[in-house]
Amino acid sequence: MRKPKARELRGLQVQSLVQGDVNAVMALVPRISMPTLVSQEVEDLSIEDLGVISGVVLGFFMSKADIAMMARVMGQDQTSTS
């Protein structure tokens, strides 16, 4: 997946993507997947794979500070030495 450009968000609501709306994510994936997944391939994804993709899409809309905070919350902070 690559970070979408503004033109690839046409017809989609950013809020829907951030909330992990299945229809919005499935509409975006063929536009940003490399190699390109066609709609039928996206529809055939497992729920686990779609969940991972939704997380990647969410990450595109998060700042570095947001990502670092989420890592701390999830106990995956790479900056601390324990």
mmCIF file of the N, C-alpha and C atoms, coordinates in Angstrom:
data_MODEL
# 
_entry.id   MODEL 
# 
loop_
_atom_site.group_PDB 
_atom_site.id 
_atom_site.type_symbol 
_atom_site.label_atom_id 
_atom_site.label_alt_id 
_atom_site.label_comp_id 
_atom_site.label_asym_id 
_atom_site.label_entity_id 
_atom_site.label_seq_id 
_atom_site.pdbx_PDB_ins_code 
_atom_site.Cartn_x 
_atom_site.Cartn_y 
_atom_site.Cartn_z 
_atom_site.occupancy 
_atom_site.B_iso_or_equiv 
_atom_site.pdbx_formal_charge 
_atom_site.auth_seq_id 
_atom_site.auth_comp_id 
_atom_site.auth_asym_id 
_atom_site.auth_atom_id 
_atom_site.pdbx_PDB_model_num 
ATOM 1   N N  . MET A 1 1  ? 0.839   -1.170  0.000  1.00 0.00 ? 1  MET A N  1 
ATOM 2   C CA . MET A 1 1  ? 0.000   0.000   0.000  1.00 0.00 ? 1  MET A CA 1 
ATOM 3   C C  . MET A 1 1  ? 0.886   1.235   0.000  1.00 0.00 ? 1  MET A C  1 
ATOM 4   N N  . ARG A 1 2  ? 0.489   2.192   -0.771 1.00 0.00 ? 2  ARG A N  1 
ATOM 5   C CA . ARG A 1 2  ? 1.199   3.462   -0.757 1.00 0.00 ? 2  ARG A CA 1 
ATOM 6   C C  . ARG A 1 2  ? 0.249   4.550   -0.292 1.00 0.00 ? 2  ARG A C  1 
ATOM 7   N N  . LYS A 1 3  ? 0.831   5.597   0.240  1.00 0.00 ? 3  LYS A N  1 
ATOM 8   C CA . LYS A 1 3  ? 0.033   6.710   0.752  1.00 0.00 ? 3  LYS A CA 1 
ATOM 9   C C  . LYS A 1 3  ? -0.767  7.311   -0.399 1.00 0.00 ? 3  LYS A C  1 
ATOM 10  N N  . PRO A 1 4  ? -2.080  7.481   -0.210 1.00 0.00 ? 4  PRO A N  1 
ATOM 11  C CA . PRO A 1 4  ? -2.900  8.019   -1.304 1.00 0.00 ? 4  PRO A CA 1 
ATOM 12  C C  . PRO A 1 4  ? -2.638  9.501   -1.546 1.00 0.00 ? 4  PRO A C  1 
ATOM 13  N N  . LYS A 1 5  ? -2.817  9.892   -2.769 1.00 0.00 ? 5  LYS A N  1 
ATOM 14  C CA . LYS A 1 5  ? -2.793  11.307  -3.142 1.00 0.00 ? 5  LYS A CA 1 
ATOM 15  C C  . LYS A 1 5  ? -4.235  11.806  -3.065 1.00 0.00 ? 5  LYS A C  1 
ATOM 16  N N  . ALA A 1 6  ? -4.401  13.102  -3.025 1.00 0.00 ? 6  ALA A N  1 
ATOM 17  C CA . ALA A 1 6  ? -5.728  13.695  -2.867 1.00 0.00 ? 6  ALA A CA 1 
ATOM 18  C C  . ALA A 1 6  ? -6.702  13.179  -3.927 1.00 0.00 ? 6  ALA A C  1 
ATOM 19  N N  . ARG A 1 7  ? -6.240  13.066  -5.173 1.00 0.00 ? 7  ARG A N  1 
ATOM 20  C CA . ARG A 1 7  ? -7.141  12.629  -6.254 1.00 0.00 ? 7  ARG A CA 1 
ATOM 21  C C  . ARG A 1 7  ? -7.699  11.220  -6.016 1.00 0.00 ? 7  ARG A C  1 
ATOM 22  N N  . GLU A 1 8  ? -6.958  10.405  -5.269 1.00 0.00 ? 8  GLU A N  1 
ATOM 23  C CA . GLU A 1 8  ? -7.414  9.036   -5.023 1.00 0.00 ? 8  GLU A CA 1 
ATOM 24  C C  . GLU A 1 8  ? -8.448  8.963   -3.909 1.00 0.00 ? 8  GLU A C  1 
ATOM 25  N N  . LEU A 1 9  ? -8.676  10.083  -3.261 1.00 0.00 ? 9  LEU A N  1 
ATOM 26  C CA . LEU A 1 9  ? -9.701  10.134  -2.210 1.00 0.00 ? 9  LEU A CA 1 
ATOM 27  C C  . LEU A 1 9  ? -11.038 10.649  -2.739 1.00 0.00 ? 9  LEU A C  1 
ATOM 28  N N  . ARG A 1 10 ? -11.078 10.988  -4.021 1.00 0.00 ? 10 ARG A N  1 
ATOM 29  C CA . ARG A 1 10 ? -12.334 11.496  -4.604 1.00 0.00 ? 10 ARG A CA 1 
ATOM 30  C C  . ARG A 1 10 ? -13.465 10.502  -4.375 1.00 0.00 ? 10 ARG A C  1 
ATOM 31  N N  . GLY A 1 11 ? -14.594 11.056  -3.973 1.00 0.00 ? 11 GLY A N  1 
ATOM 32  C CA . GLY A 1 11 ? -15.783 10.233  -3.760 1.00 0.00 ? 11 GLY A CA 1 
ATOM 33  C C  . GLY A 1 11 ? -15.791 9.511   -2.427 1.00 0.00 ? 11 GLY A C  1 
ATOM 34  N N  . LEU A 1 12 ? -14.720 9.662   -1.651 1.00 0.00 ? 12 LEU A N  1 
ATOM 35  C CA . LEU A 1 12 ? -14.640 9.003   -0.351 1.00 0.00 ? 12 LEU A CA 1 
ATOM 36  C C  . LEU A 1 12 ? -14.622 10.069  0.739  1.00 0.00 ? 12 LEU A C  1 
ATOM 37  N N  . GLN A 1 13 ? -15.068 9.695   1.908  1.00 0.00 ? 13 GLN A N  1 
ATOM 38  C CA . GLN A 1 13 ? -15.021 10.606  3.045  1.00 0.00 ? 13 GLN A CA 1 
ATOM 39  C C  . GLN A 1 13 ? -13.869 10.159  3.940  1.00 0.00 ? 13 GLN A C  1 
ATOM 40  N N  . VAL A 1 14 ? -12.963 11.090  4.231  1.00 0.00 ? 14 VAL A N  1 
ATOM 41  C CA . VAL A 1 14 ? -11.809 10.772  5.066  1.00 0.00 ? 14 VAL A CA 1 
ATOM 42  C C  . VAL A 1 14 ? -12.268 10.203  6.404  1.00 0.00 ? 14 VAL A C  1 
ATOM 43  N N  . GLN A 1 15 ? -13.316 10.773  6.965  1.00 0.00 ? 15 GLN A N  1 
ATOM 44  C CA . GLN A 1 15 ? -13.828 10.273  8.241  1.00 0.00 ? 15 GLN A CA 1 
ATOM 45  C C  . GLN A 1 15 ? -14.203 8.793   8.140  1.00 0.00 ? 15 GLN A C  1 
ATOM 46  N N  . SER A 1 16 ? -14.797 8.391   7.035  1.00 0.00 ? 16 SER A N  1 
ATOM 47  C CA . SER A 1 16 ? -15.166 6.987   6.851  1.00 0.00 ? 16 SER A CA 1 
ATOM 48  C C  . SER A 1 16 ? -13.921 6.099   6.805  1.00 0.00 ? 16 SER A C  1 
ATOM 49  N N  . LEU A 1 17 ? -12.868 6.572   6.139  1.00 0.00 ? 17 LEU A N  1 
ATOM 50  C CA . LEU A 1 17 ? -11.625 5.805   6.078  1.00 0.00 ? 17 LEU A CA 1 
ATOM 51  C C  . LEU A 1 17 ? -10.993 5.687   7.455  1.00 0.00 ? 17 LEU A C  1 
ATOM 52  N N  . VAL A 1 18 ? -10.970 6.782   8.200  1.00 0.00 ? 18 VAL A N  1 
ATOM 53  C CA . VAL A 1 18 ? -10.381 6.794   9.537  1.00 0.00 ? 18 VAL A CA 1 
ATOM 54  C C  . VAL A 1 18 ? -11.159 5.876   10.475 1.00 0.00 ? 18 VAL A C  1 
ATOM 55  N N  . GLN A 1 19 ? -12.459 5.798   10.285 1.00 0.00 ? 19 GLN A N  1 
ATOM 56  C CA . GLN A 1 19 ? -13.300 4.941   11.122 1.00 0.00 ? 19 GLN A CA 1 
ATOM 57  C C  . GLN A 1 19 ? -13.266 3.486   10.669 1.00 0.00 ? 19 GLN A C  1 
ATOM 58  N N  . GLY A 1 20 ? -12.557 3.207   9.567  1.00 0.00 ? 20 GLY A N  1 
ATOM 59  C CA . GLY A 1 20 ? -12.442 1.832   9.086  1.00 0.00 ? 20 GLY A CA 1 
ATOM 60  C C  . GLY A 1 20 ? -13.686 1.327   8.385  1.00 0.00 ? 20 GLY A C  1 
ATOM 61  N N  . ASP A 1 21 ? -14.478 2.234   7.810  1.00 0.00 ? 21 ASP A N  1 
ATOM 62  C CA . ASP A 1 21 ? -15.671 1.829   7.077  1.00 0.00 ? 21 ASP A CA 1 
ATOM 63  C C  . ASP A 1 21 ? -15.265 0.863   5.964  1.00 0.00 ? 21 ASP A C  1 
ATOM 64  N N  . VAL A 1 22 ? -15.826 -0.326  5.986  1.00 0.00 ? 22 VAL A N  1 
ATOM 65  C CA . VAL A 1 22 ? -15.438 -1.381  5.047  1.00 0.00 ? 22 VAL A CA 1 
ATOM 66  C C  . VAL A 1 22 ? -15.607 -0.929  3.598  1.00 0.00 ? 22 VAL A C  1 
ATOM 67  N N  . ASN A 1 23 ? -16.726 -0.315  3.270  1.00 0.00 ? 23 ASN A N  1 
ATOM 68  C CA . ASN A 1 23 ? -16.955 0.099   1.881  1.00 0.00 ? 23 ASN A CA 1 
ATOM 69  C C  . ASN A 1 23 ? -15.941 1.143   1.430  1.00 0.00 ? 23 ASN A C  1 
ATOM 70  N N  . ALA A 1 24 ? -15.621 2.078   2.306  1.00 0.00 ? 24 ALA A N  1 
ATOM 71  C CA . ALA A 1 24 ? -14.648 3.119   1.965  1.00 0.00 ? 24 ALA A CA 1 
ATOM 72  C C  . ALA A 1 24 ? -13.259 2.522   1.774  1.00 0.00 ? 24 ALA A C  1 
ATOM 73  N N  . VAL A 1 25 ? -12.851 1.646   2.672  1.00 0.00 ? 25 VAL A N  1 
ATOM 74  C CA . VAL A 1 25 ? -11.535 1.012   2.554  1.00 0.00 ? 25 VAL A CA 1 
ATOM 75  C C  . VAL A 1 25 ? -11.466 0.165   1.287  1.00 0.00 ? 25 VAL A C  1 
ATOM 76  N N  . MET A 1 26 ? -12.521 -0.591  1.016  1.00 0.00 ? 26 MET A N  1 
ATOM 77  C CA . MET A 1 26 ? -12.532 -1.442  -0.178 1.00 0.00 ? 26 MET A CA 1 
ATOM 78  C C  . MET A 1 26 ? -12.508 -0.617  -1.464 1.00 0.00 ? 26 MET A C  1 
ATOM 79  N N  . ALA A 1 27 ? -13.066 0.581   -1.429 1.00 0.00 ? 27 ALA A N  1 
ATOM 80  C CA . ALA A 1 27 ? -13.022 1.456   -2.607 1.00 0.00 ? 27 ALA A CA 1 
ATOM 81  C C  . ALA A 1 27 ? -11.630 2.049   -2.801 1.00 0.00 ? 27 ALA A C  1 
ATOM 82  N N  . LEU A 1 28 ? -10.916 2.291   -1.702 1.00 0.00 ? 28 LEU A N  1 
ATOM 83  C CA . LEU A 1 28 ? -9.595  2.910   -1.784 1.00 0.00 ? 28 LEU A CA 1 
ATOM 84  C C  . LEU A 1 28 ? -8.498  1.920   -2.170 1.00 0.00 ? 28 LEU A C  1 
ATOM 85  N N  . VAL A 1 29 ? -8.585  0.703   -1.710 1.00 0.00 ? 29 VAL A N  1 
ATOM 86  C CA . VAL A 1 29 ? -7.504  -0.271  -1.899 1.00 0.00 ? 29 VAL A CA 1 
ATOM 87  C C  . VAL A 1 29 ? -7.076  -0.429  -3.363 1.00 0.00 ? 29 VAL A C  1 
ATOM 88  N N  . PRO A 1 30 ? -7.986  -0.597  -4.323 1.00 0.00 ? 30 PRO A N  1 
ATOM 89  C CA . PRO A 1 30 ? -7.515  -0.731  -5.710 1.00 0.00 ? 30 PRO A CA 1 
ATOM 90  C C  . PRO A 1 30 ? -6.768  0.506   -6.218 1.00 0.00 ? 30 PRO A C  1 
ATOM 91  N N  . ARG A 1 31 ? -7.002  1.633   -5.607 1.00 0.00 ? 31 ARG A N  1 
ATOM 92  C CA . ARG A 1 31 ? -6.355  2.879   -6.031 1.00 0.00 ? 31 ARG A CA 1 
ATOM 93  C C  . ARG A 1 31 ? -4.932  3.015   -5.495 1.00 0.00 ? 31 ARG A C  1 
ATOM 94  N N  . ILE A 1 32 ? -4.621  2.326   -4.382 1.00 0.00 ? 32 ILE A N  1 
ATOM 95  C CA . ILE A 1 32 ? -3.323  2.534   -3.733 1.00 0.00 ? 32 ILE A CA 1 
ATOM 96  C C  . ILE A 1 32 ? -2.510  1.258   -3.551 1.00 0.00 ? 32 ILE A C  1 
ATOM 97  N N  . SER A 1 33 ? -3.012  0.121   -3.978 1.00 0.00 ? 33 SER A N  1 
ATOM 98  C CA . SER A 1 33 ? -2.265  -1.120  -3.797 1.00 0.00 ? 33 SER A CA 1 
ATOM 99  C C  . SER A 1 33 ? -1.219  -1.280  -4.890 1.00 0.00 ? 33 SER A C  1 
ATOM 100 N N  . MET A 1 34 ? -0.095  -1.872  -4.513 1.00 0.00 ? 34 MET A N  1 
ATOM 101 C CA . MET A 1 34 ? 0.990   -2.128  -5.455 1.00 0.00 ? 34 MET A CA 1 
ATOM 102 C C  . MET A 1 34 ? 1.526   -3.520  -5.175 1.00 0.00 ? 34 MET A C  1 
ATOM 103 N N  . PRO A 1 35 ? 1.385   -4.485  -6.066 1.00 0.00 ? 35 PRO A N  1 
ATOM 104 C CA . PRO A 1 35 ? 0.701   -4.349  -7.345 1.00 0.00 ? 35 PRO A CA 1 
ATOM 105 C C  . PRO A 1 35 ? -0.795  -4.126  -7.126 1.00 0.00 ? 35 PRO A C  1 
ATOM 106 N N  . THR A 1 36 ? -1.431  -3.587  -8.126 1.00 0.00 ? 36 THR A N  1 
ATOM 107 C CA . THR A 1 36 ? -2.835  -3.210  -8.021 1.00 0.00 ? 36 THR A CA 1 
ATOM 108 C C  . THR A 1 36 ? -3.721  -4.431  -7.794 1.00 0.00 ? 36 THR A C  1 
ATOM 109 N N  . LEU A 1 37 ? -4.549  -4.335  -6.760 1.00 0.00 ? 37 LEU A N  1 
ATOM 110 C CA . LEU A 1 37 ? -5.578  -5.337  -6.528 1.00 0.00 ? 37 LEU A CA 1 
ATOM 111 C C  . LEU A 1 37 ? -6.856  -4.843  -7.195 1.00 0.00 ? 37 LEU A C  1 
ATOM 112 N N  . VAL A 1 38 ? -7.486  -5.695  -7.976 1.00 0.00 ? 38 VAL A N  1 
ATOM 113 C CA . VAL A 1 38 ? -8.760  -5.313  -8.586 1.00 0.00 ? 38 VAL A CA 1 
ATOM 114 C C  . VAL A 1 38 ? -9.869  -5.503  -7.563 1.00 0.00 ? 38 VAL A C  1 
ATOM 115 N N  . SER A 1 39 ? -11.000 -4.900  -7.823 1.00 0.00 ? 39 SER A N  1 
ATOM 116 C CA . SER A 1 39 ? -12.114 -4.921  -6.871 1.00 0.00 ? 39 SER A CA 1 
ATOM 117 C C  . SER A 1 39 ? -12.475 -6.331  -6.417 1.00 0.00 ? 39 SER A C  1 
ATOM 118 N N  . GLN A 1 40 ? -12.509 -7.280  -7.350 1.00 0.00 ? 40 GLN A N  1 
ATOM 119 C CA . GLN A 1 40 ? -12.863 -8.668  -6.998 1.00 0.00 ? 40 GLN A CA 1 
ATOM 120 C C  . GLN A 1 40 ? -11.853 -9.247  -6.015 1.00 0.00 ? 40 GLN A C  1 
ATOM 121 N N  . GLU A 1 41 ? -10.582 -8.944  -6.183 1.00 0.00 ? 41 GLU A N  1 
ATOM 122 C CA . GLU A 1 41 ? -9.563  -9.434  -5.250 1.00 0.00 ? 41 GLU A CA 1 
ATOM 123 C C  . GLU A 1 41 ? -9.744  -8.813  -3.873 1.00 0.00 ? 41 GLU A C  1 
ATOM 124 N N  . VAL A 1 42 ? -10.089 -7.551  -3.841 1.00 0.00 ? 42 VAL A N  1 
ATOM 125 C CA . VAL A 1 42 ? -10.328 -6.873  -2.560 1.00 0.00 ? 42 VAL A CA 1 
ATOM 126 C C  . VAL A 1 42 ? -11.547 -7.495  -1.874 1.00 0.00 ? 42 VAL A C  1 
ATOM 127 N N  . GLU A 1 43 ? -12.586 -7.768  -2.630 1.00 0.00 ? 43 GLU A N  1 
ATOM 128 C CA . GLU A 1 43 ? -13.791 -8.376  -2.058 1.00 0.00 ? 43 GLU A CA 1 
ATOM 129 C C  . GLU A 1 43 ? -13.510 -9.767  -1.502 1.00 0.00 ? 43 GLU A C  1 
ATOM 130 N N  . ASP A 1 44 ? -12.509 -10.446 -2.039 1.00 0.00 ? 44 ASP A N  1 
ATOM 131 C CA . ASP A 1 44 ? -12.182 -11.801 -1.603 1.00 0.00 ? 44 ASP A CA 1 
ATOM 132 C C  . ASP A 1 44 ? -11.148 -11.858 -0.480 1.00 0.00 ? 44 ASP A C  1 
ATOM 133 N N  . LEU A 1 45 ? -10.691 -10.701 0.000  1.00 0.00 ? 45 LEU A N  1 
ATOM 134 C CA . LEU A 1 45 ? -9.733  -10.687 1.101  1.00 0.00 ? 45 LEU A CA 1 
ATOM 135 C C  . LEU A 1 45 ? -10.339 -11.292 2.360  1.00 0.00 ? 45 LEU A C  1 
ATOM 136 N N  . SER A 1 46 ? -9.505  -11.915 3.162  1.00 0.00 ? 46 SER A N  1 
ATOM 137 C CA . SER A 1 46 ? -9.978  -12.397 4.464  1.00 0.00 ? 46 SER A CA 1 
ATOM 138 C C  . SER A 1 46 ? -10.240 -11.196 5.365  1.00 0.00 ? 46 SER A C  1 
ATOM 139 N N  . ILE A 1 47 ? -11.033 -11.388 6.370  1.00 0.00 ? 47 ILE A N  1 
ATOM 140 C CA . ILE A 1 47 ? -11.341 -10.308 7.304  1.00 0.00 ? 47 ILE A CA 1 
ATOM 141 C C  . ILE A 1 47 ? -10.073 -9.858  8.020  1.00 0.00 ? 47 ILE A C  1 
ATOM 142 N N  . GLU A 1 48 ? -9.171  -10.800 8.284  1.00 0.00 ? 48 GLU A N  1 
ATOM 143 C CA . GLU A 1 48 ? -7.917  -10.442 8.943  1.00 0.00 ? 48 GLU A CA 1 
ATOM 144 C C  . GLU A 1 48 ? -7.068  -9.539  8.039  1.00 0.00 ? 48 GLU A C  1 
ATOM 145 N N  . ASP A 1 49 ? -6.969  -9.879  6.758  1.00 0.00 ? 49 ASP A N  1 
ATOM 146 C CA . ASP A 1 49 ? -6.193  -9.068  5.830  1.00 0.00 ? 49 ASP A CA 1 
ATOM 147 C C  . ASP A 1 49 ? -6.820  -7.684  5.651  1.00 0.00 ? 49 ASP A C  1 
ATOM 148 N N  . LEU A 1 50 ? -8.145  -7.644  5.564  1.00 0.00 ? 50 LEU A N  1 
ATOM 149 C CA . LEU A 1 50 ? -8.822  -6.353  5.435  1.00 0.00 ? 50 LEU A CA 1 
ATOM 150 C C  . LEU A 1 50 ? -8.595  -5.502  6.685  1.00 0.00 ? 50 LEU A C  1 
ATOM 151 N N  . GLY A 1 51 ? -8.565  -6.142  7.848  1.00 0.00 ? 51 GLY A N  1 
ATOM 152 C CA . GLY A 1 51 ? -8.294  -5.427  9.089  1.00 0.00 ? 51 GLY A CA 1 
ATOM 153 C C  . GLY A 1 51 ? -6.890  -4.827  9.105  1.00 0.00 ? 51 GLY A C  1 
ATOM 154 N N  . VAL A 1 52 ? -5.919  -5.592  8.625  1.00 0.00 ? 52 VAL A N  1 
ATOM 155 C CA . VAL A 1 52 ? -4.546  -5.084  8.552  1.00 0.00 ? 52 VAL A CA 1 
ATOM 156 C C  . VAL A 1 52 ? -4.482  -3.902  7.596  1.00 0.00 ? 52 VAL A C  1 
ATOM 157 N N  . ILE A 1 53 ? -5.123  -4.026  6.447  1.00 0.00 ? 53 ILE A N  1 
ATOM 158 C CA . ILE A 1 53 ? -5.141  -2.945  5.460  1.00 0.00 ? 53 ILE A CA 1 
ATOM 159 C C  . ILE A 1 53 ? -5.817  -1.710  6.044  1.00 0.00 ? 53 ILE A C  1 
ATOM 160 N N  . SER A 1 54 ? -6.906  -1.900  6.768  1.00 0.00 ? 54 SER A N  1 
ATOM 161 C CA . SER A 1 54 ? -7.591  -0.763  7.401  1.00 0.00 ? 54 SER A CA 1 
ATOM 162 C C  . SER A 1 54 ? -6.665  -0.044  8.359  1.00 0.00 ? 54 SER A C  1 
ATOM 163 N N  . GLY A 1 55 ? -5.848  -0.807  9.096  1.00 0.00 ? 55 GLY A N  1 
ATOM 164 C CA . GLY A 1 55 ? -4.878  -0.208  10.001 1.00 0.00 ? 55 GLY A CA 1 
ATOM 165 C C  . GLY A 1 55 ? -3.823  0.596   9.259  1.00 0.00 ? 55 GLY A C  1 
ATOM 166 N N  . VAL A 1 56 ? -3.375  0.072   8.119  1.00 0.00 ? 56 VAL A N  1 
ATOM 167 C CA . VAL A 1 56 ? -2.398  0.800   7.300  1.00 0.00 ? 56 VAL A CA 1 
ATOM 168 C C  . VAL A 1 56 ? -3.011  2.100   6.796  1.00 0.00 ? 56 VAL A C  1 
ATOM 169 N N  . VAL A 1 57 ? -4.254  2.019   6.317  1.00 0.00 ? 57 VAL A N  1 
ATOM 170 C CA . VAL A 1 57 ? -4.941  3.212   5.817  1.00 0.00 ? 57 VAL A CA 1 
ATOM 171 C C  . VAL A 1 57 ? -5.079  4.240   6.938  1.00 0.00 ? 57 VAL A C  1 
ATOM 172 N N  . LEU A 1 58 ? -5.457  3.809   8.115  1.00 0.00 ? 58 LEU A N  1 
ATOM 173 C CA . LEU A 1 58 ? -5.566  4.726   9.256  1.00 0.00 ? 58 LEU A CA 1 
ATOM 174 C C  . LEU A 1 58 ? -4.227  5.406   9.513  1.00 0.00 ? 58 LEU A C  1 
ATOM 175 N N  . GLY A 1 59 ? -3.152  4.651   9.421  1.00 0.00 ? 59 GLY A N  1 
ATOM 176 C CA . GLY A 1 59 ? -1.822  5.208   9.652  1.00 0.00 ? 59 GLY A CA 1 
ATOM 177 C C  . GLY A 1 59 ? -1.473  6.348   8.714  1.00 0.00 ? 59 GLY A C  1 
ATOM 178 N N  . PHE A 1 60 ? -2.026  6.330   7.504  1.00 0.00 ? 60 PHE A N  1 
ATOM 179 C CA . PHE A 1 60 ? -1.771  7.408   6.547  1.00 0.00 ? 60 PHE A CA 1 
ATOM 180 C C  . PHE A 1 60 ? -2.299  8.752   7.047  1.00 0.00 ? 60 PHE A C  1 
ATOM 181 N N  . PHE A 1 61 ? -3.278  8.724   7.924  1.00 0.00 ? 61 PHE A N  1 
ATOM 182 C CA . PHE A 1 61 ? -3.913  9.947   8.409  1.00 0.00 ? 61 PHE A CA 1 
ATOM 183 C C  . PHE A 1 61 ? -3.442  10.347  9.807  1.00 0.00 ? 61 PHE A C  1 
ATOM 184 N N  . MET A 1 62 ? -2.466  9.623   10.332 1.00 0.00 ? 62 MET A N  1 
ATOM 185 C CA . MET A 1 62 ? -1.958  9.897   11.673 1.00 0.00 ? 62 MET A CA 1 
ATOM 186 C C  . MET A 1 62 ? -0.626  10.630  11.594 1.00 0.00 ? 62 MET A C  1 
ATOM 187 N N  . SER A 1 63 ? -0.415  11.545  12.526 1.00 0.00 ? 63 SER A N  1 
ATOM 188 C CA . SER A 1 63 ? 0.871   12.226  12.619 1.00 0.00 ? 63 SER A CA 1 
ATOM 189 C C  . SER A 1 63 ? 1.884   11.286  13.281 1.00 0.00 ? 63 SER A C  1 
ATOM 190 N N  . LYS A 1 64 ? 3.161   11.636  13.200 1.00 0.00 ? 64 LYS A N  1 
ATOM 191 C CA . LYS A 1 64 ? 4.193   10.827  13.859 1.00 0.00 ? 64 LYS A CA 1 
ATOM 192 C C  . LYS A 1 64 ? 3.945   10.786  15.361 1.00 0.00 ? 64 LYS A C  1 
ATOM 193 N N  . ALA A 1 65 ? 3.483   11.882  15.918 1.00 0.00 ? 65 ALA A N  1 
ATOM 194 C CA . ALA A 1 65 ? 3.181   11.925  17.353 1.00 0.00 ? 65 ALA A CA 1 
ATOM 195 C C  . ALA A 1 65 ? 2.036   10.977  17.697 1.00 0.00 ? 65 ALA A C  1 
ATOM 196 N N  . ASP A 1 66 ? 1.014   10.927  16.839 1.00 0.00 ? 66 ASP A N  1 
ATOM 197 C CA . ASP A 1 66 ? -0.116  10.005  17.059 1.00 0.00 ? 66 ASP A CA 1 
ATOM 198 C C  . ASP A 1 66 ? 0.366   8.559   17.018 1.00 0.00 ? 66 ASP A C  1 
ATOM 199 N N  . ILE A 1 67 ? 1.220   8.254   16.053 1.00 0.00 ? 67 ILE A N  1 
ATOM 200 C CA . ILE A 1 67 ? 1.736   6.887   15.905 1.00 0.00 ? 67 ILE A CA 1 
ATOM 201 C C  . ILE A 1 67 ? 2.579   6.510   17.118 1.00 0.00 ? 67 ILE A C  1 
ATOM 202 N N  . ALA A 1 68 ? 3.420   7.424   17.590 1.00 0.00 ? 68 ALA A N  1 
ATOM 203 C CA . ALA A 1 68 ? 4.246   7.164   18.766 1.00 0.00 ? 68 ALA A CA 1 
ATOM 204 C C  . ALA A 1 68 ? 3.376   6.939   20.002 1.00 0.00 ? 68 ALA A C  1 
ATOM 205 N N  . MET A 1 69 ? 2.323   7.742   20.151 1.00 0.00 ? 69 MET A N  1 
ATOM 206 C CA . MET A 1 69 ? 1.422   7.579   21.289 1.00 0.00 ? 69 MET A CA 1 
ATOM 207 C C  . MET A 1 69 ? 0.728   6.223   21.242 1.00 0.00 ? 69 MET A C  1 
ATOM 208 N N  . MET A 1 70 ? 0.277   5.824   20.057 1.00 0.00 ? 70 MET A N  1 
ATOM 209 C CA . MET A 1 70 ? -0.379  4.518   19.913 1.00 0.00 ? 70 MET A CA 1 
ATOM 210 C C  . MET A 1 70 ? 0.589   3.389   20.250 1.00 0.00 ? 70 MET A C  1 
ATOM 211 N N  . ALA A 1 71 ? 1.837   3.523   19.834 1.00 0.00 ? 71 ALA A N  1 
ATOM 212 C CA . ALA A 1 71 ? 2.843   2.502   20.146 1.00 0.00 ? 71 ALA A CA 1 
ATOM 213 C C  . ALA A 1 71 ? 3.043   2.394   21.657 1.00 0.00 ? 71 ALA A C  1 
ATOM 214 N N  . ARG A 1 72 ? 3.073   3.541   22.349 1.00 0.00 ? 72 ARG A N  1 
ATOM 215 C CA . ARG A 1 72 ? 3.217   3.519   23.810 1.00 0.00 ? 72 ARG A CA 1 
ATOM 216 C C  . ARG A 1 72 ? 2.012   2.841   24.452 1.00 0.00 ? 72 ARG A C  1 
ATOM 217 N N  . VAL A 1 73 ? 0.820   3.180   23.989 1.00 0.00 ? 73 VAL A N  1 
ATOM 218 C CA . VAL A 1 73 ? -0.407  2.608   24.541 1.00 0.00 ? 73 VAL A CA 1 
ATOM 219 C C  . VAL A 1 73 ? -0.423  1.094   24.342 1.00 0.00 ? 73 VAL A C  1 
ATOM 220 N N  . MET A 1 74 ? 0.066   0.665   23.176 1.00 0.00 ? 74 MET A N  1 
ATOM 221 C CA . MET A 1 74 ? 0.042   -0.757  22.846 1.00 0.00 ? 74 MET A CA 1 
ATOM 222 C C  . MET A 1 74 ? 1.260   -1.506  23.421 1.00 0.00 ? 74 MET A C  1 
ATOM 223 N N  . GLY A 1 75 ? 2.121   -0.775  24.154 1.00 0.00 ? 75 GLY A N  1 
ATOM 224 C CA . GLY A 1 75 ? 3.285   -1.400  24.754 1.00 0.00 ? 75 GLY A CA 1 
ATOM 225 C C  . GLY A 1 75 ? 4.369   -1.729  23.751 1.00 0.00 ? 75 GLY A C  1 
ATOM 226 N N  . GLN A 1 76 ? 4.404   -0.991  22.655 1.00 0.00 ? 76 GLN A N  1 
ATOM 227 C CA . GLN A 1 76 ? 5.384   -1.268  21.610 1.00 0.00 ? 76 GLN A CA 1 
ATOM 228 C C  . GLN A 1 76 ? 6.330   -0.099  21.422 1.00 0.00 ? 76 GLN A C  1 
ATOM 229 N N  . ASP A 1 77 ? 6.526   0.685   22.460 1.00 0.00 ? 77 ASP A N  1 
ATOM 230 C CA . ASP A 1 77 ? 7.402   1.852   22.366 1.00 0.00 ? 77 ASP A CA 1 
ATOM 231 C C  . ASP A 1 77 ? 8.830   1.387   22.145 1.00 0.00 ? 77 ASP A C  1 
ATOM 232 N N  . GLN A 1 78 ? 9.405   1.762   21.026 1.00 0.00 ? 78 GLN A N  1 
ATOM 233 C CA . GLN A 1 78 ? 10.748  1.346   20.664 1.00 0.00 ? 78 GLN A CA 1 
ATOM 234 C C  . GLN A 1 78 ? 11.806  2.284   21.236 1.00 0.00 ? 78 GLN A C  1 
ATOM 235 N N  . THR A 1 79 ? 11.383  3.415   21.810 1.00 0.00 ? 79 THR A N  1 
ATOM 236 C CA . THR A 1 79 ? 12.348  4.387   22.287 1.00 0.00 ? 79 THR A CA 1 
ATOM 237 C C  . THR A 1 79 ? 12.770  4.156   23.736 1.00 0.00 ? 79 THR A C  1 
ATOM 238 N N  . SER A 1 80 ? 11.976  3.421   24.499 1.00 0.00 ? 80 SER A N  1 
ATOM 239 C CA . SER A 1 80 ? 12.315  3.214   25.905 1.00 0.00 ? 80 SER A CA 1 
ATOM 240 C C  . SER A 1 80 ? 13.268  2.033   26.033 1.00 0.00 ? 80 SER A C  1 
ATOM 241 N N  . THR A 1 81 ? 14.083  2.081   27.051 1.00 0.00 ? 81 THR A N  1 
ATOM 242 C CA . THR A 1 81 ? 15.001  0.979   27.326 1.00 0.00 ? 81 THR A CA 1 
ATOM 243 C C  . THR A 1 81 ? 14.580  0.361   28.648 1.00 0.00 ? 81 THR A C  1 
ATOM 244 N N  . SER A 1 82 ? 14.075  -0.863  28.584 1.00 0.00 ? 82 SER A N  1 
ATOM 245 C CA . SER A 1 82 ? 13.622  -1.521  29.805 1.00 0.00 ? 82 SER A CA 1 
ATOM 246 C C  . SER A 1 82 ? 14.461  -2.722  30.099 1.00 0.00 ? 82 SER A C  1 
# 
